[in-house]
Amino acid sequence: MLYLVGLGLGDAKDITVKGLEVVKRCTRVYLEAYTSILTVGKEALEEYYGRELVLADRDMVEQEAGEILKGAEKEDVAFLVVGDPFGATTHSDLLLRAVAAGIPYSVIHNASIMNAVGCCGLQLYNFGETVSIVFWTDSWRPESFYDKIKRNRDAGMHTLCLLDIKVKEQSMENLMRGRKVYEPPRYMTVSQAASQLLEIISNRRDRGDDLALTEDTVCVGLSRVGADDQQIRAGTLRELESCELGAPLHSLVVTGQLHPLEVDMLRLFASGTNGLESLKMTDSSTYLS
């Protein structure tokens, strides 16, 4: 059988009891290593699980899935995913490949940023479509995530923004030359995401567009959710541009209509000198009564 096992968000001990039992009895155990990261490394997981782990990078999962599934109809194979197994579409693809090959599967769920984001005090059922904010380059500066945020805010919904991860990426030169030389890992910060959004706001204002959000829109920055040193900061988008939240992974939430209870919760994490000024906004979508 193929087991898709969620590891949760923090460290080695966040795996469920059921998940740990599966890991200990499987013949092979793969650790997906490109859609997210834990606060501990592969060695710490191996020590706690008592098993050797095979790192599965993007190339292996997307191009060599047959190697992962090989023999899984006769023996137990585990595929470990940070967060929940279905936090990334590529894992659905692996499951479909298993079904096509006649391999039974089992999914063991765990916490992911999609539900753990509720730690900031915003109510989960008030979230709209989740978006991804990607690193811009000199020649590629997409703004589609802004349009999705606008649709959410038009409906009064909050937006969880997942921030870009670049792991095992090649430069254009190395890619063209066929050289297996990879760039150092990069993880987008809340500050970088806020900066890109502010630039889009400026561009849209210059074009005369109706703005989906402004520099004064209340947002929330989160880092290392689920870890002992997680950080949460609530403030304006402009404030979060200069906010330092430490090591990855980071996430950003753009708020929609705020319920008074949500406002009270966000005040616990408010940035700025006063601690409350960040939430005394004139943004028409924010309720402060």
N, C-alpha and C positions, 0 to 999 in steps of 0.2 A: 504494500500500500504506500501511496505518497501522502505524507503528512505536511500540511502547511501550518506552521506554528508561529503565532505572534509572540514577540518577546517583551512587549510593553515599551515604556519610554525611558526608564531610568537606567538601572544597572543589571547585572547578571541575576539578581534575586527577583526581578519583576516577572520572570516567566511563571506561568501558572503551574500548579502541582501536576495537572494532567499533561501539560506541555513538557515538563521535566521528565516525567515517566516515559513519554514517547521518545525523547532525545536519548535517554539512557539505553533504550532497547533497539534503536535503529541500527542498521548495518552501516549506513552512510548518513552524514549530517552536513548539510550545506548552510552557509551563512550568507544571505544576500547582503551585498556590501556597497550599494551605490544609491539607493533611493533615500536612505536615512542612516543615522549613526546613533549608537548608544554613548553614554558618558564613559564607558570602559571599553577596552580593546578586546580583540579576539582571544588573547592569552587568558584574560580574566574570565571570559566565558568558558573556555576549555577547562580551566581549573575548577570552576564551580560545577559544571556539568559532568566533569570526569570523562569527557569525550574529545577526540580530535575533530576540528571543524574544517571544512573545505570552503575557502572564500569563493563566492560566486559573484563575479563582476558582471557588468552590463553585457559584455560580449558573450560570456558563458550562458547567461539566462536567456538572452534574446536570439543568439545564433547557435548555441550548442545545447539547447534544452534536452535534446535526445540523450546527451551524456548524463544529465541529472536523472532522467527517467529510466535509464538503462537498468534492467533487472528489477524494476520496482513492482512488477507483477508477481515476483517470486520472493521478494524480501522487502523489509520496511526501510523507506528512505524519508528523511526529514528535511524540509526546506524552511529555514528560520528567517523571519522577517521582523525588523524593528517596528514596533507599534502593532498594528493589526495586519494580517495577511492581505487584506483587500484594500490597503491604503494606496496601492499603486496598480494601475491597469495591467502591467506586465505580469503580475502574479495570476490574474485571471487567465491570461494567455497560457501560462504554464499548466493551470488546471485543465483547460480545454484540450491541450495537447495530451495530457494524461488520459482524459476520457476517450479521445480519439484512438489512443493506443490500447484501450481496454484495461487501463490501470485504475483500480479503485482509489479513492482519496478521502481524506478526513481533514477538516479545518478546525484548528484550536485558536479561538479568538483571544484578543487581549486589548488593553487600552491603547488608543492612538490619539494623535493631536486633534483628530476630528471631534472627539468627545471630551478629552482632557482640557481643551481650551476653555471649558466652563469654569476653570479655576480662577479666571479673571473676574468672575461675577456676572458675565453676560449670559443670558438664558439661551440654552442650546436651540430651542425651537424658534428663536428669533433670528437664526442665521439663514442666509440665502446660499447661493452657489459659492462653493470654494474656488478660489483662483490661485494661480501660480504666478509669481513675479520673477522674471528671468533676468540674468545679468545682461545689460546692454553692452554692445561693442561699438566701435567707431562707425561701422557700416550697417548695424542691425539694432534698431531701437523700437521694438514693437510696443504698441499701446493698448492692445486688445484687453489686457487685464483691467485697465481703467474703465473700459466700456462695460465690463461685467460688474464692476463695483457700482457703476452708475445704475445699472438695472436693479441691483439689490437695494440701493439706497432709495430709488424711486418707489420701491415697494416697502420701504421702512425697515429693511432687513440689514443685519450686520454681515460683514464679509471677512471670512478667515482667509488670509493671504499666506500661502506656503512659499517660502523663500528659496531661491535657487541653490542647488548643490552641484558643484563641478568636481567630479572624482574620476580619475583616470581619463582625462581629456587630453587630446593631442592638438598641437598647434597645426595651423594649415600647412606649413612647410613640411613638418614631419608626416602629416597625413598624406600629402601628395607624394612624398618620397618613400612612403611605405615603411617608415621607421617606427618601431614600437617604443617611442620615447614619449613620456607623458608629463603633462604640466602638474605642478603642485596642487593639491586639493584646495578648493575655495568654497567658502560657505557665506552666502549673503547675510548681512546683518540688518537689523531693523533700521539702523541709520541709513544704509545704502538704499533700502527699499523706499523709505520716506523721501530720500533725495530724488529718486526717479519719479515718484508720484508728484512731488512738488514741481518738477520740470514739466511734466505733462499738464498740470494745472495751469502753469504759466503759458504754455503753448496754446492751450484751449482758450484761455482768457484773451490772448492776442488775436485769436481767430473770431472772437465774439460768440463763442459757444456758451450755452447754459452749462454751468459747472455742476458736476456730480458731487464734488466736495471742494473744500477750500483749505488754506493753510491753517484755519482755526477749527477744522473738524476734529472731534474727539476720536482718538485712536488708542490702541493698546499694543505695546510691545511685550513679547514674551521670549524668554530664553530658557533652554534646558528644562522644559516642562516635564515634571515627574521625577526630576533629580533633587537631591537634597539642597542644591544651591540654585534652584530655579529662581528667576527674577521676573517680575511683572511691573511695567510702568504704564500708567495712563496719563495722557496729556494731549495737547494739540499735535497735529501732524508736523508742524514746524518744530515743536519741542522735541519730538522723537527723532528728528533729523540729527540732533546733537546728543542723543541718548546713548550711553555705553552700557551694553548688557552682557559683556564678557563673551565667553567661549560659545560656540554653536551647540545646538541648532537654535535659530531664531524664527519667530513667527510674528506676523503683524495682523491686527484686527482693525478694520475700519468700521466704526459704529454706524448704525442707522437710527431709528427712533429708539430713544432710551426710556425705559420704564423707571419710575422713581426708585424702585428697589435696586435696579441696575446702577443707577447713579450713585446711590449710597455705597454699593460695593466697589465701584470704580474709585471712589474717593479714598479707599484704603490704599490704593496704588498710585495716587495722583503725584505727578512730578511738579516741578516749579517751586518757587520760594515759599509760596503760601501753602501749597499742598492741596488747595481746593480751587484755586483760580483756574486751573486747567479745565475744570468742568463747568465754569460759569460762562458758557459760550453763547453767542448770538445765533449760532447755526440753527436754522429753522427746523431741522430734523431732530433736535435734541430737546427732550422734555426734562425740566428741572424742578417741577412742582413737587 
